[in-house]
Amino acid sequence: MTSAPMSEPQLQILLIEDDQPLADLVCTYLTQEGYKLIHLDNAEDALIRQDTDDFDLIICDVMLPGQDGFSSYPQLAASYPCPIIFLTALDNHADQIRGLNLGACDYLLKPVVPPLLLARIKANLRKQQSSSSRSKLKLHDLFLDPNLQQVNLGDEALSFTTKEFSLLWIFALHAGKVLSREFLFEQLVGREYDGLDRAIDLKISRLRKRLDELNVPGLAITTIHGKGYLFNYLPKKG
């Protein structure tokens, strides 16, 4: 079994599945692959957590106690802007078509083959990242436009150099997650980090200096010793 590269940020997956042995299997396998798993046995609890949790992908069983997966989909999709994969024993084409027509990114039949599930997860996360990398990004009242390389705080334009923006964009795509030096280097330069090049440290230092100059409350890059860097924008309310 191949573990997810340590240089990548840990992605969080929500599994909604009432079959406990299956849930244990999926959670154990995906955790070993480097993902963080949250397991719930019904969709209602997932909707309750929408204000406190942020997921990169959701795996949802169709046949659930209470509200089934199909019925829950519109609310789940509205609450969590991430790929949703249906997992079910319903093997007729009509149900598969229904699930995909609802807007689900994928539909996987039971019994679950863990490596196949992993491949589907990776494929959908790649699609999501590719899509998000071309779109404007909004963090509260902070807006980033990758096409124009512009940053706005409300109606105020914030000035960044091209290199500063490129690094800020990577951080913003993964806001709230610890990013290692290796991951940042690979994303910015496009090749594997060799462990020797310290140019990324200088780029991070310059970006942090620029953020300090702007003095926007709640906008900062924090060093997490032994792990990497954490970017976040948490404006004070009121």
N, C-alpha and C positions, 0 to 999 in steps of 0.2 A: 504494500500500500504506500503510495507516494504522498507525502505531506505537502500542504500548500507552502510556497516559499516563505521563509521567515521575514523577508523584506516587505511583504505585502501587508496592508492593514487588515485586521481581523474583521471580516464581514459578519453581520448578524442576520440569522435566518429564523423566521417564525414557522414552526410546524404545528398545524392544527389537525390532530389525528386522535380518535378515541380508542384505537386499537393499541393498548399499552405495549405489548411485545414488539409490534412493528415500530412504534414511536421510539422505543429503547434502541432498536437496531439502527434506525435512521440517525438518531441523535449521536449514538456512539461512533458510527462511521464518519459522519460529517464533522464531528468534533475532532476526530483523529486527522481529518483532512485540513484542519486549521480554521474551521468556522465556529462561530459562537451560536449555539442553538437555544431557542426558547420554545418550550413545548406547552401547548394548551390542548385540552380535549374537546373544546367547543368554540364556535365562532363568536358567541356573545362575549366571552371573556376577552377576546382579541379586540373587539370594538371598545370595550371599557378602557383598555390600555392605550388607546390611540394618542392621548395627551402626554403620556410618559415614555413611550417607546418609539424607536425609529428602526425600521427593518430594511435590509437591502434586498430581501426576497422572501416570499411567503409560499409555503407548500401547504395546500389545503385539501383535506379529504372531502369528497362529495357527500358521502353518507355519514352525517354527523347527528348526534342527539340534539334535539331542539331545532334550531335553524340550520338547514343543510347548506352545503358549500355553494350550490348554485344560487340559492336565495340570498346568501350572505355576500356574494361577490360584489354587487354594486356598492355596498357600504364599506367593504374591505378596500376596494379600489379607491374610493373617495378618501378613506382615512390614511392609507399608506401608498404613496406614489412609487411603487416598486413592482417588479415582475411578480406575477402570481401563477403558480403551477398547480393544476388540479391533480390529485392522486386518488385513484378509485378502482373498485372492482367492476364497475359498470363498463363492459367491453363492447356494447353495441355502438354502431356508428352514430346513431341519432344523439346519444348522450355526449359523445366526443365533439360532435359538431355544435351542440348546444353550448358546451363549455367554452369552446374557442370563439363562438359567435358572441358570447357574453363579453369577451375581451381578455380572457386568460391568455398568457403567453405560451403555455404548453399544457399537455395533458398526458399523464403517465399512468399506465395500467399496473395493477397489482397482479401477481406478487412482485414486490419491488426488487429490482436488481441494483444494489447500491452503486456500482461503478457507472451504470447507465444514468441513474438519478444524478450523480455527480457531474457527468458530462452535460446533462440538460441544464443543470444549475449554472455551470461555467458558461455555457453558450448564451443563456439568457442574461447573465450578468455582463457579458461582453457586449451584447446588443444594447443593454441599458446604458453602459458607460459610453459607448460610441454615440448614442443618441444624445446623452447629456452633455458630451464634450462639444457638440455643435450648437447647443442651445444657450440662451442667456441663463444666468444663475442668480437666484434671489435668496439672500440670507437676511431675514427681517427687512430692514429698509436699505440694505446694501445690495446693489445690483452690479453684476459683472457681465460684460458683453465681450465674448472671445473673438467675435468677428471684427469689431472695431477696437478691441483692446482698451475698452473704457470701463472705469469704475465710478459709480455714483452712490453717494450716501444721501438718500432722499433726492432732492433737487440739486445737491452740491456735487460737482465733479471733483474726483480725487485724482491727482497726477501720479502716474507710475511710469518708469521706463519700460521698454519692451521686455527686457530680461526680468525685471521685477514683476511685471504682470504675468509672465509665463509661470513663474514659481507660485505666485499668489493664486493663480487659477487652479493649479494642482492641489494646493492646500484647501481651497474653497470647495472643490469637488468632494473632498474627504473631511469636511469640517466636523470637528468633534471626535476625530479618530487619531490615534497616535501613528505617525508615519516615520518609518526608519530612514536613516541617511541613504541606505541602499535603494529603497523604494523611490525616494525623491530623485536620486541620481538617474535611475533607470527611466523614470517618467520624463524627466527634463532633457536628458541627453539621448535617450533611445538605445542605450546599450547597457550590458550588465556591469555593475559596479565592481571594480578590481580591488577595492579595499585600500588603495593608495591615494587616489585623487581626492584632495581636500577642497577642490574648487566649490563644491556644493555647500560647504560650511561657510565660505565667504559670501556666496549668494544669499544664504539664509540670513547671515549677519546683516547684510545690506538691506534686505527686505524688512527685517525687524527694526532697523534704524529708521527706515522710511515710515513704518507704522507708528513708531514712537514720535516722529516729527508731526504726523497728522493728529496724534493725540485724540483718537476717537474712542470714547469710553466703551470698554468691553471687546475691543478689536485687538487681538494679540496672538503672538506665537509663543508658546511656552515649551521650555525644554523639559522632557521627561527623562531623567537620568537613566542611562542604560537601555533605553528603548527608542527614543527619537524625539519628534516634535509634535506638538498638538496645536492646531490652529482653531480658533473659534471666534465668533462674534456674538456676544451676549449683552446687548444693550440694556441699560437700566430702564426699568419700567417707570412710567410717570415722570 
